[in-house]
Amino acid sequence: MPQIAAYEDMKAQKTQRQTPTGTAWRTNFISADEHNAATPVAFLVEGTEGRVIKPHFHENDQYQVIVHGNGVMGKHDLSVNAVHFTKGYTPYGPIIFGDQQMGFLTLRAHKDPGAQYLDEPEKLAKLKSIANRNPWQATELPKFTPVTDGAAVNAFTDIKGDAGLASFAMTVAANGRAMAPDPALTNGQYLIITRGSLIYQGKEYCALSVAFVTPEEGAFEVVAGADGVDALVLHFPRTWSTSTATTTTTTVQAKGAPGTRVWECMLCAFVYDEAKGMPDEGVAPGTPWEDVPEDWICPDCSTGKSEFQMRVVN
Ligand SMILES: [Fe+2]
């Protein structure tokens, strides 16, 4: 039976603590079974303006969904409904909470030992020691299509891959019903109610609510309340180590003339293509790596230039 929890029911257990950079809150939605690693965990993280979560990685694949406020992750802007997917052993951050504060869900299909910070030498060494690591991350805003009848399901275009990795923005009309995408060939599925409400077993689950469906449970029937429902449908890939979601390797000639080479972050796989430059950061197309400022940091994981290597095409 799918696990489901509404913020309204869970907020009484919200915990608060002080961090060096601000106040932090955590609200558990779904708690992993201590004795079974293959159980999901879902919780809401909130923080005051300026709170910083340092660059880190987790061992398990993870979704994050911004549910209120704003902030940044690395150099990427985060806004309401943004979905970030991070494969296991992919560093990201820092996460900086913005001026409207920020709340984001953290969603995993498996229990995880927690954040492992890059500024701890043993954790960085551990990350580098993992064989067959396949770092990859992406952020994408969902596209919900309003409907007055029936349902609409829009697949994400960036957060997708093999081994079942996929995400969808699903809208069901007022008092309508529709089957969500089937999680059978995934490592599990989250449904996040971001607007309206879902009726399940006679109870109304309003936004914000979180459900987890195992691959064995089959497609979940979304029954909408009187205002309809918007739901994010988030599929985990069956295994991170064999997924080829990152094999977008271009065949750009890497050897040779400055201005045509490709450099890759050895921690998170961010790619700097000299031919394209990084116009958003004031680095013009054709800028050789040597001319990128020495204090430049990776947009995805905040590491320095020293962790980059030139990609060599054989
Ligand atoms: Fe990086």
py3Dmol code that shows the C-alpha trace and the ligand (Angstrom):
import py3Dmol

protein = """\
ATOM      1  CA  MET A   1       0.000   0.000   0.000  1.00  0.00           C
ATOM      2  CA  PRO A   2       1.453   3.402  -0.912  1.00  0.00           C
ATOM      3  CA  GLN A   3       2.675   5.534   1.959  1.00  0.00           C
ATOM      4  CA  ILE A   4       1.135   8.990   2.039  1.00  0.00           C
ATOM      5  CA  ALA A   5       1.464  11.972   4.356  1.00  0.00           C
ATOM      6  CA  ALA A   6       0.110  15.516   4.426  1.00  0.00           C
ATOM      7  CA  TYR A   7       1.984  18.510   5.781  1.00  0.00           C
ATOM      8  CA  GLU A   8      -1.085  19.390   7.822  1.00  0.00           C
ATOM      9  CA  ASP A   9      -0.716  16.131   9.712  1.00  0.00           C
ATOM     10  CA  MET A  10       3.068  16.173  10.056  1.00  0.00           C
ATOM     11  CA  LYS A  11       3.800  19.796  10.973  1.00  0.00           C
ATOM     12  CA  ALA A  12       3.161  19.223  14.671  1.00  0.00           C
ATOM     13  CA  GLN A  13       6.356  17.133  14.718  1.00  0.00           C
ATOM     14  CA  LYS A  14       8.442  19.834  13.046  1.00  0.00           C
ATOM     15  CA  THR A  15      11.841  20.200  14.717  1.00  0.00           C
ATOM     16  CA  GLN A  16      13.919  23.361  14.961  1.00  0.00           C
ATOM     17  CA  ARG A  17      17.621  23.905  15.522  1.00  0.00           C
ATOM     18  CA  GLN A  18      20.122  26.699  15.233  1.00  0.00           C
ATOM     19  CA  THR A  19      22.943  26.417  12.726  1.00  0.00           C
ATOM     20  CA  PRO A  20      25.932  28.770  12.354  1.00  0.00           C
ATOM     21  CA  THR A  21      24.148  30.444   9.423  1.00  0.00           C
ATOM     22  CA  GLY A  22      20.510  30.503  10.503  1.00  0.00           C
ATOM     23  CA  THR A  23      17.529  28.658  11.900  1.00  0.00           C
ATOM     24  CA  ALA A  24      16.764  25.254  10.400  1.00  0.00           C
ATOM     25  CA  TRP A  25      13.520  23.294  10.492  1.00  0.00           C
ATOM     26  CA  ARG A  26      12.794  19.715   9.499  1.00  0.00           C
ATOM     27  CA  THR A  27       9.413  18.067   9.040  1.00  0.00           C
ATOM     28  CA  ASN A  28       9.393  14.331   8.382  1.00  0.00           C
ATOM     29  CA  PHE A  29       6.811  12.996   5.919  1.00  0.00           C
ATOM     30  CA  ILE A  30       7.997   9.433   5.407  1.00  0.00           C
ATOM     31  CA  SER A  31      10.628   7.858   7.649  1.00  0.00           C
ATOM     32  CA  ALA A  32      12.902   5.039   6.528  1.00  0.00           C
ATOM     33  CA  ASP A  33      12.810   1.733   8.376  1.00  0.00           C
ATOM     34  CA  GLU A  34      15.959   1.642  10.509  1.00  0.00           C
ATOM     35  CA  HIS A  35      16.471  -2.023   9.728  1.00  0.00           C
ATOM     36  CA  ASN A  36      15.748  -1.944   6.027  1.00  0.00           C
ATOM     37  CA  ALA A  37      17.908   0.181   3.743  1.00  0.00           C
ATOM     38  CA  ALA A  38      15.481  -0.275   0.872  1.00  0.00           C
ATOM     39  CA  THR A  39      12.858   1.991   2.401  1.00  0.00           C
ATOM     40  CA  PRO A  40      12.013   5.534   1.356  1.00  0.00           C
ATOM     41  CA  VAL A  41      12.593   8.724   3.279  1.00  0.00           C
ATOM     42  CA  ALA A  42      10.932  12.089   2.651  1.00  0.00           C
ATOM     43  CA  PHE A  43      11.215  15.282   4.654  1.00  0.00           C
ATOM     44  CA  LEU A  44      10.830  19.047   4.354  1.00  0.00           C
ATOM     45  CA  VAL A  45      13.859  21.261   5.000  1.00  0.00           C
ATOM     46  CA  GLU A  46      13.350  24.942   5.782  1.00  0.00           C
ATOM     47  CA  GLY A  47      15.657  27.751   6.786  1.00  0.00           C
ATOM     48  CA  THR A  48      15.921  31.453   7.448  1.00  0.00           C
ATOM     49  CA  GLU A  49      17.421  33.847   4.920  1.00  0.00           C
ATOM     50  CA  GLY A  50      21.139  33.284   4.556  1.00  0.00           C
ATOM     51  CA  ARG A  51      21.212  29.757   5.914  1.00  0.00           C
ATOM     52  CA  VAL A  52      23.901  27.805   4.090  1.00  0.00           C
ATOM     53  CA  ILE A  53      24.165  24.058   3.526  1.00  0.00           C
ATOM     54  CA  LYS A  54      27.735  23.445   2.392  1.00  0.00           C
ATOM     55  CA  PRO A  55      28.613  21.467  -0.773  1.00  0.00           C
ATOM     56  CA  HIS A  56      28.109  17.767  -0.134  1.00  0.00           C
ATOM     57  CA  PHE A  57      27.039  14.479  -1.610  1.00  0.00           C
ATOM     58  CA  HIS A  58      24.832  11.563  -0.669  1.00  0.00           C
ATOM     59  CA  GLU A  59      25.252   7.895  -1.422  1.00  0.00           C
ATOM     60  CA  ASN A  60      21.749   7.558  -2.833  1.00  0.00           C
ATOM     61  CA  ASP A  61      19.841   9.111  -5.681  1.00  0.00           C
ATOM     62  CA  GLN A  62      17.762  12.032  -4.534  1.00  0.00           C
ATOM     63  CA  TYR A  63      15.055  14.452  -5.617  1.00  0.00           C
ATOM     64  CA  GLN A  64      14.587  17.880  -4.117  1.00  0.00           C
ATOM     65  CA  VAL A  65      11.454  19.950  -4.749  1.00  0.00           C
ATOM     66  CA  ILE A  66      11.206  23.625  -3.810  1.00  0.00           C
ATOM     67  CA  VAL A  67       7.829  24.158  -2.131  1.00  0.00           C
ATOM     68  CA  HIS A  68       8.110  27.774  -0.979  1.00  0.00           C
ATOM     69  CA  GLY A  69      10.522  30.674  -1.076  1.00  0.00           C
ATOM     70  CA  ASN A  70      13.692  30.912  -3.088  1.00  0.00           C
ATOM     71  CA  GLY A  71      17.404  30.343  -2.962  1.00  0.00           C
ATOM     72  CA  VAL A  72      20.338  29.027  -4.932  1.00  0.00           C
ATOM     73  CA  MET A  73      22.067  25.689  -5.293  1.00  0.00           C
ATOM     74  CA  GLY A  74      25.595  26.239  -6.487  1.00  0.00           C
ATOM     75  CA  LYS A  75      25.048  28.942  -9.076  1.00  0.00           C
ATOM     76  CA  HIS A  76      21.546  27.756 -10.006  1.00  0.00           C
ATOM     77  CA  ASP A  77      18.471  29.730  -9.002  1.00  0.00           C
ATOM     78  CA  LEU A  78      15.822  27.788  -7.116  1.00  0.00           C
ATOM     79  CA  SER A  79      12.162  28.809  -7.241  1.00  0.00           C
ATOM     80  CA  VAL A  80       8.823  27.273  -6.281  1.00  0.00           C
ATOM     81  CA  ASN A  81       8.162  23.898  -7.917  1.00  0.00           C
ATOM     82  CA  ALA A  82      11.744  23.555  -9.218  1.00  0.00           C
ATOM     83  CA  VAL A  83      12.800  19.908  -9.187  1.00  0.00           C
ATOM     84  CA  HIS A  84      16.440  18.947  -8.688  1.00  0.00           C
ATOM     85  CA  PHE A  85      17.598  15.387  -9.252  1.00  0.00           C
ATOM     86  CA  THR A  86      21.019  14.266  -8.058  1.00  0.00           C
ATOM     87  CA  LYS A  87      22.498  10.850  -8.633  1.00  0.00           C
ATOM     88  CA  GLY A  88      24.255   9.127  -5.777  1.00  0.00           C
ATOM     89  CA  TYR A  89      27.862  10.274  -5.197  1.00  0.00           C
ATOM     90  CA  THR A  90      27.311  13.543  -7.061  1.00  0.00           C
ATOM     91  CA  PRO A  91      28.335  16.642  -5.099  1.00  0.00           C
ATOM     92  CA  TYR A  92      26.191  19.771  -5.192  1.00  0.00           C
ATOM     93  CA  GLY A  93      25.816  23.071  -3.416  1.00  0.00           C
ATOM     94  CA  PRO A  94      26.156  25.155  -1.478  1.00  0.00           C
ATOM     95  CA  ILE A  95      22.431  25.622  -0.912  1.00  0.00           C
ATOM     96  CA  ILE A  96      21.796  29.202   0.198  1.00  0.00           C
ATOM     97  CA  PHE A  97      18.353  30.132   1.513  1.00  0.00           C
ATOM     98  CA  GLY A  98      16.955  33.293  -0.090  1.00  0.00           C
ATOM     99  CA  ASP A  99      15.151  36.331   1.200  1.00  0.00           C
ATOM    100  CA  GLN A 100      11.724  34.668   1.269  1.00  0.00           C
ATOM    101  CA  GLN A 101      13.310  31.851   3.269  1.00  0.00           C
ATOM    102  CA  MET A 102      12.950  28.561   1.465  1.00  0.00           C
ATOM    103  CA  GLY A 103      11.459  25.157   1.948  1.00  0.00           C
ATOM    104  CA  PHE A 104      12.357  22.097  -0.089  1.00  0.00           C
ATOM    105  CA  LEU A 105      11.424  18.467   0.085  1.00  0.00           C
ATOM    106  CA  THR A 106      14.206  15.903   0.120  1.00  0.00           C
ATOM    107  CA  LEU A 107      13.044  12.598  -1.352  1.00  0.00           C
ATOM    108  CA  ARG A 108      14.919   9.301  -1.533  1.00  0.00           C
ATOM    109  CA  ALA A 109      13.862   5.775  -2.344  1.00  0.00           C
ATOM    110  CA  HIS A 110      16.476   4.388   0.053  1.00  0.00           C
ATOM    111  CA  LYS A 111      17.766   5.148   3.507  1.00  0.00           C
ATOM    112  CA  ASP A 112      20.923   7.283   3.376  1.00  0.00           C
ATOM    113  CA  PRO A 113      23.670   7.902   5.946  1.00  0.00           C
ATOM    114  CA  GLY A 114      23.333  11.659   5.431  1.00  0.00           C
ATOM    115  CA  ALA A 115      25.229  14.558   3.905  1.00  0.00           C
ATOM    116  CA  GLN A 116      28.951  14.037   3.317  1.00  0.00           C
ATOM    117  CA  TYR A 117      30.689  17.400   3.048  1.00  0.00           C
ATOM    118  CA  LEU A 118      33.412  18.160   0.526  1.00  0.00           C
ATOM    119  CA  ASP A 119      35.352  20.270   3.015  1.00  0.00           C
ATOM    120  CA  GLU A 120      36.011  17.138   5.073  1.00  0.00           C
ATOM    121  CA  PRO A 121      39.147  15.590   3.521  1.00  0.00           C
ATOM    122  CA  GLU A 122      38.138  12.002   4.271  1.00  0.00           C
ATOM    123  CA  LYS A 123      34.751  12.510   2.595  1.00  0.00           C
ATOM    124  CA  LEU A 124      36.337  14.094  -0.464  1.00  0.00           C
ATOM    125  CA  ALA A 125      38.807  11.197  -0.627  1.00  0.00           C
ATOM    126  CA  LYS A 126      35.945   8.742  -0.298  1.00  0.00           C
ATOM    127  CA  LEU A 127      34.073  10.407  -3.152  1.00  0.00           C
ATOM    128  CA  LYS A 128      37.136  10.196  -5.390  1.00  0.00           C
ATOM    129  CA  SER A 129      37.685   6.556  -4.480  1.00  0.00           C
ATOM    130  CA  ILE A 130      34.288   5.345  -5.685  1.00  0.00           C
ATOM    131  CA  ALA A 131      34.750   3.268  -8.811  1.00  0.00           C
ATOM    132  CA  ASN A 132      32.234   3.569 -11.639  1.00  0.00           C
ATOM    133  CA  ARG A 133      30.734   6.664 -10.148  1.00  0.00           C
ATOM    134  CA  ASN A 134      28.430   8.297 -12.639  1.00  0.00           C
ATOM    135  CA  PRO A 135      27.847  11.833 -11.344  1.00  0.00           C
ATOM    136  CA  TRP A 136      24.907  13.700 -12.793  1.00  0.00           C
ATOM    137  CA  GLN A 137      22.395  16.327 -11.699  1.00  0.00           C
ATOM    138  CA  ALA A 138      19.755  18.504 -13.291  1.00  0.00           C
ATOM    139  CA  THR A 139      17.247  21.168 -12.269  1.00  0.00           C
ATOM    140  CA  GLU A 140      13.978  21.660 -14.113  1.00  0.00           C
ATOM    141  CA  LEU A 141      10.696  23.513 -13.672  1.00  0.00           C
ATOM    142  CA  PRO A 142       7.577  21.412 -14.310  1.00  0.00           C
ATOM    143  CA  LYS A 143       5.026  22.367 -16.942  1.00  0.00           C
ATOM    144  CA  PHE A 144       1.519  21.829 -15.618  1.00  0.00           C
ATOM    145  CA  THR A 145      -1.224  22.098 -18.240  1.00  0.00           C
ATOM    146  CA  PRO A 146      -4.524  23.388 -16.776  1.00  0.00           C
ATOM    147  CA  VAL A 147      -7.440  21.120 -17.679  1.00  0.00           C
ATOM    148  CA  THR A 148     -11.196  21.462 -17.221  1.00  0.00           C
ATOM    149  CA  ASP A 149     -11.804  17.836 -18.094  1.00  0.00           C
ATOM    150  CA  GLY A 150      -9.689  14.687 -17.923  1.00  0.00           C
ATOM    151  CA  ALA A 151      -5.983  14.913 -17.186  1.00  0.00           C
ATOM    152  CA  ALA A 152      -2.703  16.148 -18.658  1.00  0.00           C
ATOM    153  CA  VAL A 153       0.721  14.610 -18.113  1.00  0.00           C
ATOM    154  CA  ASN A 154       3.873  16.398 -19.295  1.00  0.00           C
ATOM    155  CA  ALA A 155       7.184  14.557 -19.139  1.00  0.00           C
ATOM    156  CA  PHE A 156      10.248  16.485 -18.022  1.00  0.00           C
ATOM    157  CA  THR A 157      12.749  17.006 -20.804  1.00  0.00           C
ATOM    158  CA  ASP A 158      15.991  17.229 -18.793  1.00  0.00           C
ATOM    159  CA  ILE A 159      15.338  14.954 -15.831  1.00  0.00           C
ATOM    160  CA  LYS A 160      15.142  11.699 -17.710  1.00  0.00           C
ATOM    161  CA  GLY A 161      17.436   8.804 -18.472  1.00  0.00           C
ATOM    162  CA  ASP A 162      17.568   5.084 -18.746  1.00  0.00           C
ATOM    163  CA  ALA A 163      16.912   2.561 -15.978  1.00  0.00           C
ATOM    164  CA  GLY A 164      13.583   4.290 -15.378  1.00  0.00           C
ATOM    165  CA  LEU A 165      14.719   7.808 -14.510  1.00  0.00           C
ATOM    166  CA  ALA A 166      11.819  10.133 -15.432  1.00  0.00           C
ATOM    167  CA  SER A 167       9.651  12.903 -14.027  1.00  0.00           C
ATOM    168  CA  PHE A 168       6.209  14.177 -14.953  1.00  0.00           C
ATOM    169  CA  ALA A 169       3.924  17.122 -14.210  1.00  0.00           C
ATOM    170  CA  MET A 170       0.403  15.731 -13.891  1.00  0.00           C
ATOM    171  CA  THR A 171      -2.835  17.690 -13.656  1.00  0.00           C
ATOM    172  CA  VAL A 172      -6.243  16.106 -13.067  1.00  0.00           C
ATOM    173  CA  ALA A 173      -9.440  18.145 -13.476  1.00  0.00           C
ATOM    174  CA  ALA A 174     -11.782  18.880 -10.573  1.00  0.00           C
ATOM    175  CA  ASN A 175     -13.322  15.678  -9.236  1.00  0.00           C
ATOM    176  CA  GLY A 176     -11.644  13.719 -12.041  1.00  0.00           C
ATOM    177  CA  ARG A 177      -9.518  10.607 -11.895  1.00  0.00           C
ATOM    178  CA  ALA A 178      -6.561   9.363 -13.918  1.00  0.00           C
ATOM    179  CA  MET A 179      -3.782   6.798 -13.650  1.00  0.00           C
ATOM    180  CA  ALA A 180      -0.324   8.162 -12.850  1.00  0.00           C
ATOM    181  CA  PRO A 181       2.617   6.785 -14.887  1.00  0.00           C
ATOM    182  CA  ASP A 182       3.404   3.192 -13.856  1.00  0.00           C
ATOM    183  CA  PRO A 183       6.458   2.855 -11.576  1.00  0.00           C
ATOM    184  CA  ALA A 184       6.940  -0.848 -12.408  1.00  0.00           C
ATOM    185  CA  LEU A 185      10.326  -0.357 -14.082  1.00  0.00           C
ATOM    186  CA  THR A 186      11.679   2.141 -11.565  1.00  0.00           C
ATOM    187  CA  ASN A 187      13.214   2.117  -8.121  1.00  0.00           C
ATOM    188  CA  GLY A 188      10.085   3.745  -6.750  1.00  0.00           C
ATOM    189  CA  GLN A 189       7.870   6.756  -7.369  1.00  0.00           C
ATOM    190  CA  TYR A 190       7.009   9.874  -5.421  1.00  0.00           C
ATOM    191  CA  LEU A 191       3.812  11.834  -5.989  1.00  0.00           C
ATOM    192  CA  ILE A 192       4.004  15.383  -4.650  1.00  0.00           C
ATOM    193  CA  ILE A 193       0.726  17.259  -4.408  1.00  0.00           C
ATOM    194  CA  THR A 194       1.652  20.877  -5.179  1.00  0.00           C
ATOM    195  CA  ARG A 195      -1.842  22.348  -5.817  1.00  0.00           C
ATOM    196  CA  GLY A 196      -5.382  21.265  -5.063  1.00  0.00           C
ATOM    197  CA  SER A 197      -5.995  17.949  -3.398  1.00  0.00           C
ATOM    198  CA  LEU A 198      -5.933  14.195  -3.810  1.00  0.00           C
ATOM    199  CA  ILE A 199      -8.594  11.884  -2.414  1.00  0.00           C
ATOM    200  CA  TYR A 200      -7.189   8.593  -1.142  1.00  0.00           C
ATOM    201  CA  GLN A 201      -9.023   6.007   0.925  1.00  0.00           C
ATOM    202  CA  GLY A 202     -11.713   8.500   1.859  1.00  0.00           C
ATOM    203  CA  LYS A 203      -9.286  11.172   3.059  1.00  0.00           C
ATOM    204  CA  GLU A 204      -8.461  14.437   1.313  1.00  0.00           C
ATOM    205  CA  TYR A 205      -4.741  15.181   1.004  1.00  0.00           C
ATOM    206  CA  CYS A 206      -4.199  18.862   0.199  1.00  0.00           C
ATOM    207  CA  ALA A 207      -1.004  20.471  -1.027  1.00  0.00           C
ATOM    208  CA  LEU A 208       1.546  19.881   0.383  1.00  0.00           C
ATOM    209  CA  SER A 209       1.282  16.087   0.501  1.00  0.00           C
ATOM    210  CA  VAL A 210       3.755  13.354  -0.352  1.00  0.00           C
ATOM    211  CA  ALA A 211       3.124   9.754  -1.437  1.00  0.00           C
ATOM    212  CA  PHE A 212       5.571   6.946  -2.215  1.00  0.00           C
ATOM    213  CA  VAL A 213       4.589   4.082  -4.516  1.00  0.00           C
ATOM    214  CA  THR A 214       6.798   1.011  -4.848  1.00  0.00           C
ATOM    215  CA  PRO A 215       7.430  -0.610  -8.245  1.00  0.00           C
ATOM    216  CA  GLU A 216       5.339  -3.603  -7.175  1.00  0.00           C
ATOM    217  CA  GLU A 217       2.302  -1.511  -6.320  1.00  0.00           C
ATOM    218  CA  GLY A 218       1.634  -0.564  -9.920  1.00  0.00           C
ATOM    219  CA  ALA A 219       0.115   2.612 -11.313  1.00  0.00           C
ATOM    220  CA  PHE A 220      -1.501   4.857  -8.726  1.00  0.00           C
ATOM    221  CA  GLU A 221      -4.956   6.199  -9.475  1.00  0.00           C
ATOM    222  CA  VAL A 222      -5.030   9.935  -8.862  1.00  0.00           C
ATOM    223  CA  VAL A 223      -8.481  11.031  -7.708  1.00  0.00           C
ATOM    224  CA  ALA A 224      -8.743  14.803  -7.622  1.00  0.00           C
ATOM    225  CA  GLY A 225     -10.651  16.915  -5.122  1.00  0.00           C
ATOM    226  CA  ALA A 226     -13.038  19.759  -5.896  1.00  0.00           C
ATOM    227  CA  ASP A 227     -10.273  22.090  -7.124  1.00  0.00           C
ATOM    228  CA  GLY A 228      -8.458  19.468  -9.189  1.00  0.00           C
ATOM    229  CA  VAL A 229      -4.859  18.537  -8.455  1.00  0.00           C
ATOM    230  CA  ASP A 230      -1.338  19.220  -9.666  1.00  0.00           C
ATOM    231  CA  ALA A 231       1.094  16.430  -8.842  1.00  0.00           C
ATOM    232  CA  LEU A 232       4.772  15.964  -9.535  1.00  0.00           C
ATOM    233  CA  VAL A 233       5.459  12.335 -10.394  1.00  0.00           C
ATOM    234  CA  LEU A 234       9.104  11.478  -9.743  1.00  0.00           C
ATOM    235  CA  HIS A 235      10.648   8.172 -10.799  1.00  0.00           C
ATOM    236  CA  PHE A 236      13.930   6.839  -9.434  1.00  0.00           C
ATOM    237  CA  PRO A 237      16.218   4.877 -11.748  1.00  0.00           C
ATOM    238  CA  ARG A 238      16.608   1.225 -10.831  1.00  0.00           C
ATOM    239  CA  THR A 239      20.299   1.608 -10.071  1.00  0.00           C
ATOM    240  CA  TRP A 240      22.586   4.574 -10.173  1.00  0.00           C
ATOM    241  CA  SER A 241      25.759   2.704 -11.000  1.00  0.00           C
ATOM    242  CA  THR A 242      24.621   1.315 -14.307  1.00  0.00           C
ATOM    243  CA  SER A 243      22.508   4.213 -15.496  1.00  0.00           C
ATOM    244  CA  THR A 244      23.827   5.967 -18.552  1.00  0.00           C
ATOM    245  CA  ALA A 245      21.958   9.187 -17.942  1.00  0.00           C
ATOM    246  CA  THR A 246      25.308  10.966 -18.063  1.00  0.00           C
ATOM    247  CA  THR A 247      26.568   9.550 -21.282  1.00  0.00           C
ATOM    248  CA  THR A 248      25.913  12.743 -23.134  1.00  0.00           C
ATOM    249  CA  THR A 249      29.609  12.841 -23.937  1.00  0.00           C
ATOM    250  CA  THR A 250      30.086  14.950 -26.986  1.00  0.00           C
ATOM    251  CA  THR A 251      32.604  14.117 -29.625  1.00  0.00           C
ATOM    252  CA  VAL A 252      34.193  17.513 -29.460  1.00  0.00           C
ATOM    253  CA  GLN A 253      37.869  17.300 -30.284  1.00  0.00           C
ATOM    254  CA  ALA A 254      39.535  17.900 -26.948  1.00  0.00           C
ATOM    255  CA  LYS A 255      43.155  17.733 -27.960  1.00  0.00           C
ATOM    256  CA  GLY A 256      44.541  20.572 -29.887  1.00  0.00           C
ATOM    257  CA  ALA A 257      44.044  24.233 -30.125  1.00  0.00           C
ATOM    258  CA  PRO A 258      43.093  26.340 -27.127  1.00  0.00           C
ATOM    259  CA  GLY A 259      39.566  27.574 -27.608  1.00  0.00           C
ATOM    260  CA  THR A 260      38.326  24.194 -28.822  1.00  0.00           C
ATOM    261  CA  ARG A 261      38.975  21.963 -25.818  1.00  0.00           C
ATOM    262  CA  VAL A 262      36.540  20.497 -23.290  1.00  0.00           C
ATOM    263  CA  TRP A 263      37.185  20.356 -19.543  1.00  0.00           C
ATOM    264  CA  GLU A 264      35.253  18.292 -17.058  1.00  0.00           C
ATOM    265  CA  CYS A 265      34.790  18.544 -13.288  1.00  0.00           C
ATOM    266  CA  MET A 266      36.127  15.301 -11.869  1.00  0.00           C
ATOM    267  CA  LEU A 267      33.751  15.561  -8.915  1.00  0.00           C
ATOM    268  CA  CYS A 268      30.354  16.328 -10.472  1.00  0.00           C
ATOM    269  CA  ALA A 269      30.926  16.004 -14.251  1.00  0.00           C
ATOM    270  CA  PHE A 270      30.092  19.627 -15.069  1.00  0.00           C
ATOM    271  CA  VAL A 271      31.553  20.373 -18.495  1.00  0.00           C
ATOM    272  CA  TYR A 272      33.281  23.553 -19.625  1.00  0.00           C
ATOM    273  CA  ASP A 273      33.389  23.704 -23.402  1.00  0.00           C
ATOM    274  CA  GLU A 274      35.880  26.356 -24.487  1.00  0.00           C
ATOM    275  CA  ALA A 275      34.065  26.878 -27.793  1.00  0.00           C
ATOM    276  CA  LYS A 276      30.849  27.786 -25.959  1.00  0.00           C
ATOM    277  CA  GLY A 277      32.390  29.625 -23.025  1.00  0.00           C
ATOM    278  CA  MET A 278      30.063  30.593 -20.167  1.00  0.00           C
ATOM    279  CA  PRO A 279      28.407  33.830 -21.317  1.00  0.00           C
ATOM    280  CA  ASP A 280      26.221  33.890 -18.197  1.00  0.00           C
ATOM    281  CA  GLU A 281      29.372  34.246 -16.131  1.00  0.00           C
ATOM    282  CA  GLY A 282      31.146  36.687 -18.392  1.00  0.00           C
ATOM    283  CA  VAL A 283      33.371  34.079 -20.031  1.00  0.00           C
ATOM    284  CA  ALA A 284      33.162  34.609 -23.780  1.00  0.00           C
ATOM    285  CA  PRO A 285      32.919  31.757 -26.297  1.00  0.00           C
ATOM    286  CA  GLY A 286      36.378  30.601 -27.301  1.00  0.00           C
ATOM    287  CA  THR A 287      37.985  31.411 -23.949  1.00  0.00           C
ATOM    288  CA  PRO A 288      40.807  28.928 -23.236  1.00  0.00           C
ATOM    289  CA  TRP A 289      40.654  27.217 -19.856  1.00  0.00           C
ATOM    290  CA  GLU A 290      43.862  28.964 -18.806  1.00  0.00           C
ATOM    291  CA  ASP A 291      42.084  32.317 -19.160  1.00  0.00           C
ATOM    292  CA  VAL A 292      39.110  31.380 -16.985  1.00  0.00           C
ATOM    293  CA  PRO A 293      39.680  33.275 -13.697  1.00  0.00           C
ATOM    294  CA  GLU A 294      41.602  31.260 -11.110  1.00  0.00           C
ATOM    295  CA  ASP A 295      38.936  31.944  -8.482  1.00  0.00           C
ATOM    296  CA  TRP A 296      36.163  30.596 -10.714  1.00  0.00           C
ATOM    297  CA  ILE A 297      34.228  27.730  -9.127  1.00  0.00           C
ATOM    298  CA  CYS A 298      32.198  24.915 -10.596  1.00  0.00           C
ATOM    299  CA  PRO A 299      28.536  26.041 -10.964  1.00  0.00           C
ATOM    300  CA  ASP A 300      27.249  22.655  -9.838  1.00  0.00           C
ATOM    301  CA  CYS A 301      29.510  21.643  -6.928  1.00  0.00           C
ATOM    302  CA  SER A 302      31.572  24.763  -6.120  1.00  0.00           C
ATOM    303  CA  THR A 303      34.935  23.050  -6.415  1.00  0.00           C
ATOM    304  CA  GLY A 304      37.873  24.967  -7.881  1.00  0.00           C
ATOM    305  CA  LYS A 305      39.538  24.768 -11.279  1.00  0.00           C
ATOM    306  CA  SER A 306      42.120  22.299  -9.969  1.00  0.00           C
ATOM    307  CA  GLU A 307      39.557  19.494  -9.951  1.00  0.00           C
ATOM    308  CA  PHE A 308      38.936  19.852 -13.687  1.00  0.00           C
ATOM    309  CA  GLN A 309      40.624  17.727 -16.319  1.00  0.00           C
ATOM    310  CA  MET A 310      40.770  18.075 -20.045  1.00  0.00           C
ATOM    311  CA  ARG A 311      38.606  15.578 -21.830  1.00  0.00           C
ATOM    312  CA  VAL A 312      40.699  13.639 -24.309  1.00  0.00           C
ATOM    313  CA  VAL A 313      39.014  12.179 -27.333  1.00  0.00           C
ATOM    314  CA  ASN A 314      40.773   9.111 -28.629  1.00  0.00           C
TER     315      ASN A 314
END
"""
ligand_1 = """\
1
LIG
Fe 31.707 20.245 -10.182
"""
view = py3Dmol.view(width=600, height=400)
view.addModel(protein, "pdb")
view.setStyle({"model": 0}, {"cartoon": {"style": "trace"}})
view.addModel(ligand_1, "xyz")
view.setStyle({"model": 1}, {"stick": {}})
view.zoomTo()
view.show()
